Amino acid sequence: MSFQHGQGRVYDSVEGIRMFGRALRKTGKPVVLVPLGLGLHAGHIAMTRAAKRIPGAVVVVSYAGPEADHERLEQELIDAIFTYSSDTLWPNGLRVEVNGGTTLGITVGLGAEVSRVLAMISLTGATDVFLGEKDYELVVAVQRALNDLFLPVKLHSVPTVRMPDGLAISLRNALIPVEFRDSAVALSAALTAGAHAAEHGAAVVVETVESVLGAAGLTADYVELRGLDLGEPPALGDARLFAALTLGDVQISDNVGLPLGIGFKNIEAAQG
């Protein structure tokens, strides 16, 4: 197969993207998948650029959003775009879902999202897949699926991209009404403050988050500390801090990593 990087070829059928992936796998090239949904923002561009850093990688972006966004993706000199819809993938409906667990604070499962990512991996023949840590629970759920189904695919997570004021860039955050913008920024500020209280233990971390939000006149829908696998947090070691709040009729959520019981200052001292 004659292949040149950066052509941004568009595939709009399951058969087309499957043939493309199979042909490239035969060449021994790593096929790197960036699975996107209905919208495009700076966080997705960061994922795409991270994918391109794998030596020799063929970067395939799956995208269900408008065709008007294709030019922006092509500017990143990716190799292929797979345009899809749920009807394209599952004309009879999604009849099998992988159990991805439940998201924090609510009972809606991640099964459909995990199944979509696995379907894209299968169609493209991906050896690697990139996901953003803004959706940390999805990162964990997909990793579990790859492990439990013995799929030879490496998952890479990309740190959350933020606005200068700290607000995470996401499609949901773009829906925040203007009058709630300052309140939305308070969420990321509270998480940052909680993370910097990590050396004092879990209770102080949660109390710090709630205190910062309370000072802004806000009450969180939930504040939770978890281990990196979303299990119980360690007394000492890497953990993940999650929080969410509802502004108007939009629930926003965010998360950060922290060295629980250790603290950033102590890590820096140990590395100095």
C-alpha positions, 0 to 999 in steps of 0.5 A: 500500500502506498502511504504518505503521512498527513493526508487527512483522508476522510472515510465515511463507511465502516468498510473503508476505515476497516480496510485502511486500518488492516492495510496499515497494520500489515506494514507494521506501523503503529495505528493510533486512534483518537476517538472523538464525539460530536464536538471539537475543542482545544483538548481534542487538538492536544490529544491529536498532537500527543498521538502524533508524537509516537514515532512512525504513528499513523493517526486516525481521528474518529469524529461524529461532529460537523464536516466543517471541523474537518479542515481544523483536524486536517491542519494537524496533519493527521492521516485519516478521519473516520466520520461516523454516527450511531446509525452508521455503526449500529443500524439496528441499535447498540445491542451489546454494551461493555460494562464500564462501571458507573460515574461518580455521584450519579447512576448513569453507566459508562457502557455505551461510551466504552463500547464506542471506543472499543468499536473504534479500536476494532474498526481501525486496527489501532495499536494505541488509543488516546483519551483525555483525563478530563474524562478520567472515569472513561480512561479507567473504564476503557483500561479495564476493558482492554485488560479484561478482554486481553486486547493488545492496545496501549492506552495513553491519557492526556492531561486536561487542557484548561483556560487561563483562569483554570476552567477545564475545556470541555463541551459541557463547560461551553454550555455554562451560562455567562452569569455562572462563569465565575462560579464555574471557575471556583470549581477548578480553584477548589480542586487546586486548593484541595490538591495542595492540601494533600500532605494533610490527608484525605479529610483535610483535602475534602474539607478544603474543597468544600470550604473554597466552594462554600466561600463562593456561595456554592455547594458541591453535588459531590466531592470524592477522593479515589485511588487511580483505579477509582477504588479506595484512596491510599493513605500514602500515594497517588490519588484522584480528586473529583468534584461536581456542581450544578450551575443553572441546569448544567452539571459540571465536573472536574478532577485532578491528581494529587500525592495523598498524604505526601504533598507536592512540596515533599515530592519536590524536596525528594526530587531536588 
